[in-house]
Amino acid sequence: MYLVAIAWMYVVLMMSIVEALSPQGTWLGALFTFILYGLLPLGIVMYLLGTPMRRRARIALSSSGTPPDAGRHPAGEPVATERKEP
């Protein structure tokens, strides 16, 4: 998965360099080429491809069998009770 992403970024980088160095091209056009052909689509694809991994990690975390209070604090009142004067 990462090999394809690296190869795609290499192709987009070469496209941007060619556009920047072309007599009709501009640096701004090269920047937009790099962002709109490279970073944006690749970021979306990598996010979508990483969804199953994030889902497995979330399920493993929730079903690990540890209680919600893993700090071993004693259960008690959430608010301290008001003491009465003797």
Backbone bond lengths (Angstrom), bond angles and torsions (degrees), N, CA, C in turn:
res aa  C-N    CA-C-N  psi(-1)  N-CA   C-N-CA  omega(-1)  CA-C   N-CA-C  phi
1 M - - - 1.442 - - 1.538 109.94 -
2 Y 1.334 115.78 -44.25 1.466 118.32 -178.95 1.521 111.86 -71.86
3 L 1.317 118.00 -29.47 1.457 120.86 179.45 1.526 110.76 -64.41
4 V 1.318 116.74 -41.44 1.465 120.51 177.78 1.522 110.25 -65.86
5 A 1.328 117.45 -40.04 1.467 120.86 179.45 1.531 110.96 -64.56
6 I 1.322 116.56 -42.00 1.470 119.99 178.82 1.521 110.64 -65.70
7 A 1.323 116.81 -41.63 1.465 120.34 179.22 1.523 110.74 -64.53
8 W 1.330 116.97 -41.14 1.464 119.45 179.27 1.525 111.13 -64.70
9 M 1.330 117.14 -41.48 1.466 119.46 178.52 1.528 111.03 -65.17
10 Y 1.334 117.44 -33.82 1.465 120.61 176.45 1.534 110.07 -63.63
11 V 1.326 117.03 -45.40 1.466 120.92 179.38 1.523 110.24 -62.21
12 V 1.322 117.13 -44.01 1.466 120.37 -179.09 1.526 110.43 -66.91
13 L 1.321 117.51 -37.73 1.458 120.51 177.26 1.527 110.71 -62.57
14 M 1.331 117.08 -42.88 1.468 120.13 177.64 1.528 110.96 -64.38
15 M 1.342 117.63 -39.16 1.465 120.37 176.60 1.524 110.65 -61.19
16 S 1.332 116.19 -41.20 1.464 120.14 -179.03 1.523 111.25 -67.63
17 I 1.314 116.46 -40.43 1.465 119.62 178.87 1.520 110.90 -63.93
18 V 1.331 116.50 -43.16 1.462 120.07 178.64 1.514 110.55 -62.63
19 E 1.314 117.12 -41.21 1.463 118.87 179.77 1.524 111.43 -67.54
20 A 1.322 117.05 -37.19 1.467 119.52 -179.07 1.516 111.51 -69.12
21 L 1.330 117.52 -35.27 1.464 120.94 -176.44 1.521 113.34 -91.38
22 S 1.308 117.85 -5.74 1.454 121.84 179.44 1.530 110.10 -71.91
23 P 1.331 117.15 147.54 1.479 119.05 177.83 1.535 112.48 -62.94
24 Q 1.302 118.31 -30.64 1.459 120.52 179.78 1.532 111.70 -92.39
25 G 1.315 118.52 -10.50 1.453 121.76 -175.93 1.524 112.37 -88.80
26 T 1.325 115.68 165.58 1.454 121.78 178.12 1.522 108.97 -131.15
27 W 1.329 114.90 163.89 1.469 119.42 176.41 1.525 110.69 -67.62
28 L 1.318 116.07 -35.06 1.462 119.97 178.11 1.529 110.81 -64.98
29 G 1.325 116.30 -41.26 1.464 120.28 176.52 1.513 111.47 -63.81
30 A 1.325 116.43 -37.62 1.466 120.06 177.73 1.520 110.76 -66.34
31 L 1.309 116.92 -38.60 1.464 120.68 178.32 1.529 110.79 -64.53
32 F 1.330 116.23 -45.45 1.459 119.50 178.38 1.523 111.91 -65.92
33 T 1.324 117.14 -35.92 1.463 120.11 175.50 1.518 110.26 -61.56
34 F 1.318 116.97 -44.70 1.462 120.65 -178.93 1.531 111.42 -64.87
35 I 1.327 116.68 -41.78 1.459 119.99 -178.20 1.525 111.80 -73.81
36 L 1.351 116.92 -48.76 1.464 120.11 -172.56 1.527 113.51 -80.76
37 Y 1.329 118.75 -24.86 1.463 120.58 176.66 1.520 112.36 -98.72
38 G 1.325 116.76 -19.00 1.451 119.24 -173.86 1.508 114.49 -114.74
39 L 1.317 116.87 -71.93 1.464 120.70 -171.46 1.521 113.49 -64.64
40 L 1.302 117.79 -48.50 1.459 120.75 -175.70 1.530 112.56 -64.65
41 P 1.339 120.03 -54.17 1.466 118.63 179.86 1.529 112.82 -65.00
42 L 1.318 116.94 -37.75 1.459 119.52 -179.15 1.528 110.69 -68.19
43 G 1.306 117.80 -37.56 1.460 120.79 176.75 1.517 111.72 -62.90
44 I 1.320 117.32 -41.41 1.465 121.20 178.93 1.523 110.44 -66.34
45 V 1.321 117.20 -45.21 1.467 120.93 -179.00 1.522 110.87 -64.79
46 M 1.319 118.20 -42.91 1.460 120.33 -179.45 1.534 110.41 -67.16
47 Y 1.316 118.29 -35.41 1.460 121.25 176.78 1.530 110.14 -64.43
48 L 1.324 116.73 -45.57 1.461 120.23 -179.66 1.526 111.71 -66.91
49 L 1.310 117.98 -37.82 1.460 120.51 179.58 1.528 111.81 -72.44
50 G 1.312 117.95 -22.60 1.454 121.21 179.02 1.512 113.80 -87.52
51 T 1.344 117.76 -2.84 1.462 121.07 -178.33 1.528 113.00 -60.02
52 P 1.333 120.28 -46.66 1.472 118.38 179.36 1.528 113.00 -61.41
53 M 1.312 117.51 -35.91 1.454 120.47 179.25 1.533 110.73 -66.42
54 R 1.335 117.01 -42.25 1.462 120.13 178.01 1.519 110.86 -66.01
55 R 1.333 117.39 -37.21 1.463 120.72 179.21 1.530 110.30 -65.89
56 R 1.334 117.92 -43.61 1.463 120.58 178.23 1.523 111.11 -62.44
57 A 1.319 117.06 -39.70 1.465 120.30 179.79 1.524 110.84 -66.45
58 R 1.323 117.09 -39.50 1.463 120.29 179.27 1.518 111.18 -66.66
59 I 1.336 117.21 -41.39 1.466 120.63 179.04 1.523 110.53 -67.12
60 A 1.325 117.29 -41.02 1.464 120.42 179.01 1.520 110.90 -64.24
61 L 1.310 117.41 -35.97 1.459 120.91 179.68 1.528 111.12 -69.91
62 S 1.325 116.69 -40.43 1.462 119.23 -177.55 1.524 112.24 -76.91
63 S 1.310 119.07 -26.18 1.461 121.01 -178.78 1.524 112.34 -105.02
64 S 1.304 117.74 25.74 1.454 120.04 -177.84 1.519 112.65 -77.93
65 G 1.325 118.03 -10.18 1.452 121.36 176.32 1.513 114.23 87.44
66 T 1.310 119.57 0.82 1.453 120.98 177.78 1.520 109.04 -82.51
67 P 1.323 116.69 141.19 1.462 118.61 178.66 1.529 110.25 -69.28
68 P 1.322 117.90 160.75 1.455 120.07 -179.03 1.519 113.36 -58.77
69 D 1.349 117.15 -34.29 1.456 119.82 178.51 1.522 107.80 -102.07
70 A 1.310 116.25 86.17 1.459 120.51 -178.21 1.516 111.57 -84.77
71 G 1.326 118.50 3.67 1.452 121.15 -179.71 1.509 113.30 -84.14
72 R 1.330 118.53 -0.52 1.464 125.09 179.30 1.530 112.76 59.11
73 H 1.326 115.66 35.49 1.458 120.31 174.98 1.523 108.30 -86.35
74 P 1.310 117.99 143.53 1.460 118.73 179.43 1.530 110.69 -69.39
75 A 1.321 114.88 144.68 1.453 119.32 177.46 1.518 108.72 -71.98
76 G 1.273 116.89 142.04 1.456 120.08 -179.58 1.505 110.45 -163.01
77 E 1.301 114.82 -168.40 1.448 119.94 178.97 1.528 108.86 -71.45
78 P 1.327 116.68 138.84 1.458 118.41 179.68 1.526 112.54 -70.15
79 V 1.344 116.73 -24.37 1.452 120.70 179.48 1.529 107.01 -123.74
80 A 1.310 116.71 136.74 1.462 120.27 179.66 1.525 109.71 -64.62
81 T 1.310 116.13 139.58 1.454 120.34 179.35 1.526 110.06 -73.36
82 E 1.315 115.39 154.66 1.473 120.50 -178.92 1.523 107.98 -84.91
83 R 1.304 115.53 128.22 1.469 119.78 -179.78 1.517 110.19 -84.28
84 K 1.341 115.26 142.81 1.474 120.56 176.94 1.512 108.13 -98.10
85 E 1.298 114.18 144.21 1.453 120.09 177.85 1.518 109.53 -73.77
86 P 1.338 119.06 137.82 1.464 120.37 179.40 1.506 112.77 -74.49
